[in-house]
Amino acid sequence: MRKTVIATLVLAAACGDGEPEAGRPDAPAADGVDTERRAEPSDTDLVVRLVDSIPWDNQLAAGVYRRVEVRHAGGVDTIPGVEVAERPRVRDGAVWGFDRSDGDVERGFRWTPAEGVESIEPPADFVGFVTFGLSPGADRLAYVAGAAEGFRPKVVAWPSKDVLYLGPAIPGYPSDDQNSSVDWPGIDRVDIRIRTPDLDTPGGSWLRASGDPAGEMRVDTVIGGG
């Protein structure tokens, strides 16, 4: 059941009905529409938004995926064979994201108008239904990694998968708890929180790893999720 909650919560954040005006780089995103632009000159021709609604149901969970539409100098394309829950990112003239199927992540992907879709295999300890987040610059992937000794916060360079940070392990398994989170409050700063198996602390406790994965990371315990 906890896997069900994870998938449902993630997918709920990706769905909506509004759409921004086409071709307006300064237009604010309407509710539920994911538009990603970056300042680098190579990216200024790409405007990404989520379109359509594709229901899915794996008997344990159900939700809706979206297709990815890209407006660029040569026209408008919908990325073929890709269904997403999370917002894709734009970097170096390409769209980066994660393709999903039946509640789980199937693969990462990179798409350009000239080259089409390139598949990227997730790291070996990346479990498709756990919490993860691609950095705003699409060059780092933070996630709750599965390990023999439990589960732990981890950040890798993307798409090379070189390890930038590996935090301490917590007994258990990522699917044991739906309250883990990964946030990128800045382009180089991450905040990863994993619920601990501590049942005695009122409100529960979380292992928090935060900071710059390529620099200094701080590990502490958060009480009550605050």
Secondary structure, DSSP 8 states (H G I E B T S, - for coil): -HHHHHHHHHHHTT--S----TT-TT----TT------SSGGGTT-EEEEEEEEEEE-SS-EEEEEEEEEEETTEEEE-TT--BSS--EEETTEEEEEEEETTEEEEEEEEETTTEEEEE---TT--TTS-EEE-TTSSEEEEEEEETTEEEEEEEETTT--EEEE---BSS-GGG-S--EEEEEETTEEEEEEE-S--SSTT-EEEEEEE-TTS-EEEEEEETT-
